[in-house]
């Protein structure tokens, strides 16, 4: 089960959270493989693979298939808590955690 606390940690509490959020958003719109994500998000393939591995480990993404052609989908938990994800994404400013003035 994905908790609000886990989402905060994955998106705002760790380095790379912004890229993980971009991956989740992209896969929510259109499930795809790592190569396609790398092209769409203008990120290095190895960077995408690292973030996908983290998200799969925490059951945020669900892989379908094997090897190079593996397609990734957002988990049912993310689908069910997508509004919470978007709220966190808006709060961190889509580019990183904003500090209060």
N, C-alpha and C positions, 0 to 999 in steps of 0.2 A: 504494500500500500504506500502510495506517495503522499507524504504529509506536506503541509505548508512549510514546516521547518526544513525539510529536505529540499524543497524547491528553492527556498531562500539560500541555502548552502550551495546548491548547484549553480545558481545564477548570480548571486551577489557575494557569496562568501568565499569563493575560490577564484584563482586566476583562470581565465578562459570562460568565465560564466557568460559573458556577452556572446561569445561564439556558440556556446551550448544553447543559449536562448534562440539565436538565429537558426540553428539546426532544428530545434523543436518547432519553431514557427514554420520553417520551410516544409518539414515533413507533415505538419498538420494540414498544410495546403495541398501537398502532393507527395505521397510516399515515393521514395527513390533510393538509388544505391549511393555509395560513398563517392564514386567518381562524378556522378551528376551533381551531388551536393557541392563538391569542391569547385566545379565549374560555376554553378549558380551563385555561390557565396564568395567567390574569388579568394578561396583559401587553399593552402597546400593540402594535397591528398592525405599526407601523414598526419597533419593537424586534424583534419576531419575524422580520420580513423581513431585517433586518440580520444576525441570528444565522444564519438559514437560508442567506443568501448566503455567509457565512464557512464554514459546514459543507459546503455544496455545493462551494465552491472547494477545500476540502481533501479532497473525496471521501468525506466522512462520511455525507452524505445524497445520495440519488439522486432527482432530480425526474422525474415522469411526467406528461406532458401539458404544456399551455402556458397562460400567462396566469393569471387569477384562480383558475381551477379546478385548477391544478397540485397534484398530490398528491405528498407527499414520503415516501420510504421510507429506513430506515437501510440503508447499503451492506452488501454481503456481507462486507466486511472487518470492519465493526462487529459483524455477526452472529457472525462467527467469533472475534472477540476481546471478546465481550460480558462475559465474566467479568473481563477486565482492566479494562474500562470501569467495571464495578460496583465493583471493588476501589479504583480511583482515586476514584470517587464517594463510597464509604464513607470513604476516607482524608481527603478534603477536608471531610467532614462534611455534605455535601448543602447547605451554606449558605455555604461558602467555606473556604479553607485554614485549618486549625487550627494554631496554633503549639504547639510542644512546651513543656511546663512545666519 
